Amino acid sequence: LQPLAKEIGFSETVFVYTPEADGHARIRIFTPTSELPFAGHPVLGTAFILAGPLQLPEIRLETGQGVVPIALDRDESGRIVFGRMLQPIPRWEPFEREAELLAALGIERSEPPVELYDLGIRHVCVGLPSEEAVAALEPDYGALARLTGIVGVYCFAGSGLRWKTRMFAPADGVPEDP
């Protein structure tokens, strides 16, 4: 599956199997370079695809981090328009290599301080002062890739209903996740 995911070249590629536990389906998620036990967007997208023809109000997907239930809202025609998943709770801690990470991003600080989140894959979250600052990032992908122990760097800014985000994962074959 890994060579196929590399050839496809998407940020994440999902393979679907018959369930082994109490889910409707079991899924495996791959980046171009590794298998992920869990990733939010692929789980939610797979729920939309599988639950559509099954006409399920909730679908339960078996992931490497356990069974994830996704409740689905439909419009008058029955088309899925929104999904809410109850994903596993990540472990988190301060990121000890913050200065090295900020230098690779070309910025001076993060508000709040950089934190590492682990949900089977390790991401750091970097808060920036404005949406424009997120858009202007020109990271050093090589330096980001050398930050061992993390898969992705999630940069964000905004408030209320308006946010700008970018996610970089060059060590996993995804310089920037579109």
Accessible surface in RSA format (square Angstrom, percent):
REM  Atomic radii and reference values for relative SASA: ProtOr
REM  Chains: A
REM  Algorithm: Lee & Richards
REM  Probe-radius: 1.40
REM  Slices: 20
REM RES _ NUM      All-atoms   Total-Side   Main-Chain    Non-polar    All polar
REM                ABS   REL    ABS   REL    ABS   REL    ABS   REL    ABS   REL
RES LEU A   1    77.02  42.9  42.37  30.3  34.65  87.1  43.07  30.2  33.94  91.3
RES GLN A   2    51.96  29.1  50.09  36.6   1.86   4.4  45.18  96.2   6.78   5.1
RES PRO A   3   103.18  75.2  92.76  84.6  10.42  37.9  98.37  81.2   4.81  29.9
RES LEU A   4    84.69  47.2  80.47  57.6   4.22  10.6  83.04  58.3   1.65   4.4
RES ALA A   5     0.46   0.4   0.27   0.4   0.19   0.4   0.27   0.4   0.19   0.5
RES LYS A   6   141.43  69.0 130.58  80.1  10.85  25.8  73.84  66.5  67.58  72.0
RES GLU A   7   146.42  84.1 114.83  86.9  31.59  75.2  44.87  86.8 101.56  82.9
RES ILE A   8    70.30  40.0  45.70  34.0  24.60  59.3  52.10  37.5  18.20  49.4
RES GLY A   9    47.18  58.2   0.00   N/A  47.18  58.2  18.22  50.0  28.96  64.9
RES PHE A  10   131.24  65.7 127.33  78.9   3.91  10.2 130.86  79.3   0.38   1.1
RES SER A  11    15.71  13.3   8.47  11.3   7.24  16.7   7.22  15.4   8.49  11.9
RES GLU A  12    46.64  26.8  30.55  23.1  16.10  38.3   0.97   1.9  45.67  37.3
RES THR A  13    15.01  10.7  12.16  12.3   2.84   6.8  14.68  19.7   0.32   0.5
RES VAL A  14    40.13  26.4  15.56  14.1  24.57  59.2  15.56  13.5  24.57  66.6
RES PHE A  15    32.90  16.5  29.73  18.4   3.18   8.3  32.90  19.9   0.00   0.0
RES VAL A  16    69.70  45.9  40.21  36.4  29.49  71.1  40.21  34.9  29.49  80.0
RES TYR A  17    71.30  33.3  61.68  35.1   9.62  25.0  62.13  46.7   9.18  11.3
RES THR A  18   114.02  81.1 106.55 108.0   7.47  17.8  79.72 107.1  34.29  51.8
RES PRO A  19    57.94  42.2  38.08  34.7  19.87  72.2  38.11  31.5  19.83 123.3
RES GLU A  20   134.83  77.4  94.58  71.6  40.25  95.8  42.21  81.6  92.62  75.6
RES ALA A  21    73.54  67.6  39.91  61.6  33.63  76.5  52.05  73.3  21.50  56.9
RES ASP A  22    94.96  66.5  74.48  74.1  20.48  48.4  49.01 115.4  45.95  45.8
RES GLY A  23    12.04  14.8   0.00   N/A  12.04  14.8   0.67   1.8  11.37  25.5
RES HIS A  24    79.77  43.6  56.94  39.6  22.82  58.4  42.08  43.4  37.69  43.9
RES ALA A  25     7.89   7.3   7.89  12.2   0.00   0.0   7.89  11.1   0.00   0.0
RES ARG A  26    59.45  25.0  59.45  30.3   0.00   0.0  14.42  19.7  45.03  27.3
RES ILE A  27     5.65   3.2   0.05   0.0   5.59  13.5   0.05   0.0   5.59  15.2
RES ARG A  28    79.15  33.2  75.92  38.7   3.24   7.7  15.16  20.7  64.00  38.8
RES ILE A  29     1.67   0.9   1.53   1.1   0.14   0.3   1.53   1.1   0.14   0.4
RES PHE A  30     8.35   4.2   8.35   5.2   0.00   0.0   8.35   5.1   0.00   0.0
RES THR A  31     5.89   4.2   5.62   5.7   0.28   0.7   5.89   7.9   0.00   0.0
RES PRO A  32    15.25  11.1  13.52  12.3   1.73   6.3  13.52  11.2   1.73  10.8
RES THR A  33    72.60  51.6  46.26  46.9  26.34  62.8  48.82  65.6  23.79  36.0
RES SER A  34    36.81  31.1  33.02  44.1   3.79   8.7  34.15  72.7   2.66   3.7
RES GLU A  35    76.14  43.7  53.52  40.5  22.62  53.8  22.25  43.0  53.89  44.0
RES LEU A  36     9.10   5.1   6.07   4.3   3.02   7.6   6.07   4.3   3.02   8.1
RES PRO A  37    36.80  26.8  30.19  27.5   6.61  24.0  35.52  29.3   1.28   8.0
RES PHE A  38     6.08   3.0   6.08   3.8   0.00   0.0   6.08   3.7   0.00   0.0
RES ALA A  39     9.09   8.4   5.71   8.8   3.37   7.7   9.09  12.8   0.00   0.0
RES GLY A  40    22.34  27.6   0.00   N/A  22.34  27.6  12.38  34.0   9.97  22.3
RES HIS A  41   157.52  86.1 148.53 103.2   8.98  23.0  97.85 100.8  59.66  69.4
RES PRO A  42    13.11   9.6   3.49   3.2   9.63  35.0  12.94  10.7   0.17   1.1
RES VAL A  43     0.00   0.0   0.00   0.0   0.00   0.0   0.00   0.0   0.00   0.0
RES LEU A  44    48.69  27.1  48.69  34.8   0.00   0.0  48.69  34.2   0.00   0.0
RES GLY A  45    34.77  42.9   0.00   N/A  34.77  42.9  33.47  91.9   1.30   2.9
RES THR A  46    11.60   8.2   7.36   7.5   4.23  10.1   5.39   7.2   6.21   9.4
RES ALA A  47     0.00   0.0   0.00   0.0   0.00   0.0   0.00   0.0   0.00   0.0
RES PHE A  48    65.20  32.6  57.95  35.9   7.25  18.9  58.10  35.2   7.09  20.3
RES ILE A  49   129.34  73.6 122.43  91.2   6.91  16.7 125.09  90.1   4.25  11.5
RES LEU A  50    39.37  21.9  38.06  27.2   1.32   3.3  38.80  27.2   0.58   1.6
RES ALA A  51     0.00   0.0   0.00   0.0   0.00   0.0   0.00   0.0   0.00   0.0
RES GLY A  52    19.76  24.4   0.00   N/A  19.76  24.4  18.27  50.1   1.49   3.3
RES PRO A  53   113.06  82.4  77.59  70.7  35.47 128.9  89.05  73.5  24.01 149.2
RES LEU A  54   103.01  57.4  82.40  59.0  20.61  51.8  85.94  60.4  17.07  45.9
RES GLN A  55   114.19  63.9  93.97  68.7  20.22  48.1  50.54 107.6  63.65  48.3
RES LEU A  56    38.28  21.3  38.25  27.4   0.04   0.1  38.28  26.9   0.00   0.0
RES PRO A  57   101.43  73.9  94.77  86.4   6.66  24.2  97.65  80.6   3.78  23.5
RES GLU A  58    70.62  40.5  66.28  50.1   4.34  10.3  18.68  36.1  51.94  42.4
RES ILE A  59     0.42   0.2   0.42   0.3   0.00   0.0   0.42   0.3   0.00   0.0
RES ARG A  60    69.45  29.2  69.45  35.4   0.00   0.0  21.91  29.9  47.54  28.8
RES LEU A  61     0.00   0.0   0.00   0.0   0.00   0.0   0.00   0.0   0.00   0.0
RES GLU A  62    11.46   6.6  11.32   8.6   0.14   0.3   8.74  16.9   2.73   2.2
RES THR A  63    16.61  11.8   0.39   0.4  16.22  38.7   3.11   4.2  13.51  20.4
RES GLY A  64    61.19  75.5   0.00   N/A  61.19  75.5  28.53  78.3  32.66  73.2
RES GLN A  65    66.39  37.1  45.02  32.9  21.37  50.9   5.79  12.3  60.60  46.0
RES GLY A  66    36.43  44.9   0.00   N/A  36.43  44.9  33.29  91.4   3.14   7.0
RES VAL A  67    46.06  30.3  21.88  19.8  24.18  58.3  21.88  19.0  24.18  65.6
RES VAL A  68     0.01   0.0   0.01   0.0   0.00   0.0   0.01   0.0   0.00   0.0
RES PRO A  69    23.42  17.1  21.89  20.0   1.53   5.6  22.03  18.2   1.38   8.6
RES ILE A  70     0.00   0.0   0.00   0.0   0.00   0.0   0.00   0.0   0.00   0.0
RES ALA A  71    41.75  38.4  40.31  62.2   1.44   3.3  40.31  56.8   1.44   3.8
RES LEU A  72    13.17   7.3   0.00   0.0  13.17  33.1   0.00   0.0  13.17  35.4
RES ASP A  73    54.13  37.9  50.03  49.8   4.10   9.7  19.83  46.7  34.30  34.2
RES ARG A  74    65.93  27.7  34.70  17.7  31.23  74.4  30.43  41.6  35.51  21.5
RES ASP A  75    38.14  26.7  24.76  24.6  13.38  31.6  19.78  46.6  18.36  18.3
RES GLU A  76   181.92 104.4 138.00 104.4  43.91 104.6  79.31 153.4 102.61  83.8
RES SER A  77    96.94  81.9  53.40  71.3  43.54 100.3  58.07 123.7  38.86  54.4
RES GLY A  78    22.00  27.1   0.00   N/A  22.00  27.1  19.67  54.0   2.34   5.2
RES ARG A  79   156.76  65.8 146.67  74.8  10.09  24.0  70.54  96.4  86.22  52.3
RES ILE A  80    16.09   9.2   6.12   4.6   9.97  24.0   6.12   4.4   9.97  27.1
RES VAL A  81    68.77  45.3  40.64  36.8  28.13  67.8  44.77  38.9  24.00  65.1
RES PHE A  82   106.10  53.1 104.58  64.8   1.52   4.0 106.10  64.3   0.00   0.0
RES GLY A  83    10.73  13.2   0.00   N/A  10.73  13.2   0.00   0.0  10.73  24.0
RES ARG A  84   133.99  56.3 125.68  64.1   8.30  19.8  61.41  83.9  72.57  44.0
RES MET A  85    48.94  25.3  21.19  14.0  27.76  66.1  22.33  19.0  26.61  35.3
RES LEU A  86   134.16  74.7 127.30  91.1   6.86  17.2 128.38  90.2   5.78  15.5
RES GLN A  87    72.28  40.4  64.71  47.3   7.57  18.0  18.01  38.3  54.28  41.2
RES PRO A  88    33.62  24.5  20.87  19.0  12.75  46.4  32.95  27.2   0.67   4.2
RES ILE A  89   154.30  87.8 132.21  98.5  22.09  53.2 132.21  95.2  22.09  59.9
RES PRO A  90    39.49  28.8  32.63  29.7   6.85  24.9  32.88  27.1   6.61  41.1
RES ARG A  91   164.10  68.9 157.81  80.4   6.29  15.0  82.03 112.1  82.07  49.7
RES TRP A  92   152.42  61.2 126.64  61.3  25.78  60.5  97.57  52.0  54.85  89.0
RES GLU A  93    85.64  49.2  84.01  63.6   1.64   3.9  20.53  39.7  65.11  53.2
RES PRO A  94    94.54  68.9  92.31  84.1   2.23   8.1  92.39  76.3   2.15  13.3
RES PHE A  95    19.68   9.8  12.10   7.5   7.58  19.7  12.76   7.7   6.92  19.8
RES GLU A  96   166.93  95.8 127.85  96.7  39.08  93.1  49.10  95.0 117.83  96.2
RES ARG A  97    82.93  34.8  77.11  39.3   5.83  13.9  49.68  67.9  33.26  20.2
RES GLU A  98    46.00  26.4  45.30  34.3   0.70   1.7  16.71  32.3  29.29  23.9
RES ALA A  99    83.18  76.5  69.80 107.7  13.38  30.4  75.23 105.9   7.96  21.1
RES GLU A 100    82.97  47.6  72.80  55.1  10.17  24.2  43.23  83.6  39.74  32.4
RES LEU A 101     0.00   0.0   0.00   0.0   0.00   0.0   0.00   0.0   0.00   0.0
RES LEU A 102    12.29   6.8  12.29   8.8   0.00   0.0  12.29   8.6   0.00   0.0
RES ALA A 103    75.47  69.4  49.79  76.8  25.68  58.4  58.70  82.7  16.77  44.4
RES ALA A 104     6.38   5.9   1.08   1.7   5.30  12.1   4.19   5.9   2.19   5.8
RES LEU A 105     2.35   1.3   0.00   0.0   2.35   5.9   0.00   0.0   2.35   6.3
RES GLY A 106    64.97  80.1   0.00   N/A  64.97  80.1  33.63  92.3  31.34  70.2
RES ILE A 107    37.47  21.3  22.93  17.1  14.54  35.0  29.22  21.0   8.26  22.4
RES GLU A 108   167.55  96.2 138.61 104.9  28.94  68.9  57.31 110.9 110.24  90.0
RES ARG A 109   146.43  61.5 140.99  71.9   5.44  12.9  57.41  78.5  89.01  53.9
RES SER A 110     5.24   4.4   0.00   0.0   5.24  12.1   0.12   0.3   5.12   7.2
RES GLU A 111   104.72  60.1  93.77  70.9  10.95  26.1  37.58  72.7  67.14  54.8
RES PRO A 112    73.15  53.3  68.81  62.7   4.34  15.8  71.86  59.3   1.29   8.0
RES PRO A 113    89.12  65.0  87.44  79.7   1.68   6.1  87.96  72.6   1.17   7.3
RES VAL A 114     1.99   1.3   0.00   0.0   1.99   4.8   0.00   0.0   1.99   5.4
RES GLU A 115    45.20  26.0  45.12  34.1   0.08   0.2   5.33  10.3  39.88  32.6
RES LEU A 116     3.78   2.1   3.41   2.4   0.37   0.9   3.41   2.4   0.37   1.0
RES TYR A 117    66.06  30.8  64.89  36.9   1.17   3.0  39.48  29.7  26.58  32.8
RES ASP A 118    18.30  12.8  17.54  17.5   0.77   1.8   4.64  10.9  13.66  13.6
RES LEU A 119    21.55  12.0  19.69  14.1   1.86   4.7  21.17  14.9   0.38   1.0
RES GLY A 120    34.70  42.8   0.00   N/A  34.70  42.8  12.08  33.2  22.62  50.7
RES ILE A 121    20.75  11.8  17.03  12.7   3.72   9.0  19.42  14.0   1.33   3.6
RES ARG A 122    85.69  36.0  85.21  43.4   0.48   1.1  32.57  44.5  53.11  32.2
RES HIS A 123    37.55  20.5  37.55  26.1   0.00   0.0  22.83  23.5  14.72  17.1
RES VAL A 124     0.00   0.0   0.00   0.0   0.00   0.0   0.00   0.0   0.00   0.0
RES CYS A 125    32.43  24.5  29.69  33.1   2.73   6.4   9.15  23.2  23.27  25.1
RES VAL A 126     0.00   0.0   0.00   0.0   0.00   0.0   0.00   0.0   0.00   0.0
RES GLY A 127     1.61   2.0   0.00   N/A   1.61   2.0   0.55   1.5   1.06   2.4
RES LEU A 128    13.42   7.5   2.38   1.7  11.04  27.8   2.43   1.7  10.99  29.6
RES PRO A 129   114.59  83.5  73.79  67.3  40.80 148.3  84.17  69.5  30.42 189.1
RES SER A 130    39.36  33.3  33.70  45.0   5.66  13.0  30.74  65.5   8.62  12.1
RES GLU A 131    40.82  23.4  38.17  28.9   2.64   6.3  12.50  24.2  28.31  23.1
RES GLU A 132   128.13  73.6 122.14  92.4   5.99  14.3  70.56 136.5  57.57  47.0
RES ALA A 133    30.76  28.3  19.43  30.0  11.33  25.8  27.32  38.5   3.44   9.1
RES VAL A 134     0.00   0.0   0.00   0.0   0.00   0.0   0.00   0.0   0.00   0.0
RES ALA A 135    58.85  54.1  37.42  57.7  21.43  48.8  39.23  55.2  19.63  52.0
RES ALA A 136    72.39  66.6  49.82  76.9  22.57  51.3  61.28  86.3  11.11  29.4
RES LEU A 137    11.27   6.3   2.73   2.0   8.54  21.5   6.18   4.3   5.09  13.7
RES GLU A 138   156.33  89.7 128.85  97.5  27.47  65.4  48.56  93.9 107.77  88.0
RES PRO A 139    13.24   9.6   1.47   1.3  11.77  42.8   1.49   1.2  11.75  73.0
RES ASP A 140    76.62  53.7  67.14  66.8   9.48  22.4  28.34  66.7  48.28  48.2
RES TYR A 141    82.94  38.7  79.20  45.1   3.74   9.7  63.62  47.8  19.32  23.8
RES GLY A 142    33.05  40.8   0.00   N/A  33.05  40.8  26.68  73.2   6.37  14.3
RES ALA A 143    21.41  19.7  18.91  29.2   2.50   5.7  19.83  27.9   1.58   4.2
RES LEU A 144     4.62   2.6   0.50   0.4   4.13  10.4   0.50   0.3   4.13  11.1
RES ALA A 145    36.43  33.5  24.44  37.7  11.99  27.3  24.55  34.6  11.89  31.5
RES ARG A 146   156.97  65.9 144.84  73.8  12.13  28.9  74.83 102.3  82.14  49.8
RES LEU A 147     0.75   0.4   0.03   0.0   0.72   1.8   0.03   0.0   0.72   1.9
RES THR A 148   103.60  73.7  89.91  91.1  13.69  32.6  73.66  98.9  29.94  45.3
RES GLY A 149    46.38  57.2   0.00   N/A  46.38  57.2  36.20  99.4  10.18  22.8
RES ILE A 150    12.35   7.0   2.06   1.5  10.30  24.8   2.85   2.1   9.51  25.8
RES VAL A 151    39.45  26.0  34.71  31.4   4.74  11.4  35.64  31.0   3.81  10.3
RES GLY A 152     0.23   0.3   0.00   N/A   0.23   0.3   0.23   0.6   0.00   0.0
RES VAL A 153     2.90   1.9   2.90   2.6   0.00   0.0   2.90   2.5   0.00   0.0
RES TYR A 154    78.91  36.8  78.91  44.9   0.00   0.0  52.34  39.3  26.57  32.8
RES CYS A 155     0.00   0.0   0.00   0.0   0.00   0.0   0.00   0.0   0.00   0.0
RES PHE A 156    42.56  21.3  42.41  26.3   0.15   0.4  42.41  25.7   0.15   0.4
RES ALA A 157     2.47   2.3   0.50   0.8   1.98   4.5   2.47   3.5   0.00   0.0
RES GLY A 158    31.18  38.4   0.00   N/A  31.18  38.4   9.96  27.3  21.22  47.5
RES SER A 159    81.35  68.7  74.48  99.4   6.88  15.8  40.47  86.2  40.88  57.3
RES GLY A 160    67.33  83.0   0.00   N/A  67.33  83.0  42.98 117.9  24.35  54.5
RES LEU A 161   191.70 106.8 153.97 110.2  37.73  94.8 157.16 110.4  34.54  93.0
RES ARG A 162   170.77  71.7 167.43  85.4   3.34   7.9  61.92  84.6 108.86  66.0
RES TRP A 163   130.76  52.5  98.73  47.8  32.02  75.2  91.07  48.6  39.69  64.4
RES LYS A 164    76.57  37.4  75.35  46.2   1.22   2.9  25.89  23.3  50.68  54.0
RES THR A 165    58.83  41.8  41.91  42.5  16.92  40.3  11.38  15.3  47.46  71.7
RES ARG A 166    39.42  16.6  33.09  16.9   6.33  15.1  15.60  21.3  23.82  14.4
RES MET A 167    35.01  18.1  33.56  22.2   1.45   3.4  33.56  28.5   1.45   1.9
RES PHE A 168     0.09   0.0   0.00   0.0   0.09   0.2   0.00   0.0   0.09   0.3
RES ALA A 169     3.11   2.9   3.11   4.8   0.00   0.0   3.11   4.4   0.00   0.0
RES PRO A 170    26.68  19.4   9.95   9.1  16.73  60.8  11.04   9.1  15.64  97.2
RES ALA A 171    53.97  49.6  24.06  37.1  29.91  68.0  29.88  42.1  24.09  63.8
RES ASP A 172     9.65   6.8   9.65   9.6   0.00   0.0   1.73   4.1   7.91   7.9
RES GLY A 173    34.65  42.7   0.00   N/A  34.65  42.7  18.84  51.7  15.80  35.4
RES VAL A 174    12.32   8.1  10.99  10.0   1.33   3.2  12.32  10.7   0.00   0.0
RES PRO A 175    71.90  52.4  71.90  65.5   0.00   0.0  71.90  59.4   0.00   0.0
RES GLU A 176    59.57  34.2  46.00  34.8  13.57  32.3  19.51  37.7  40.07  32.7
RES ASP A 177    42.00  29.4  28.81  28.7  13.19  31.2   4.52  10.6  37.48  37.4
RES PRO A 178   155.21 113.1  84.13  76.7  71.07 258.4 110.03  90.8  45.18 280.8
END  Absolute sums over single chains surface
CHAIN  1 A     9951.3       7725.5       2225.8       6000.6       3950.7
END  Absolute sums over all chains
TOTAL          9951.3       7725.5       2225.8       6000.6       3950.7
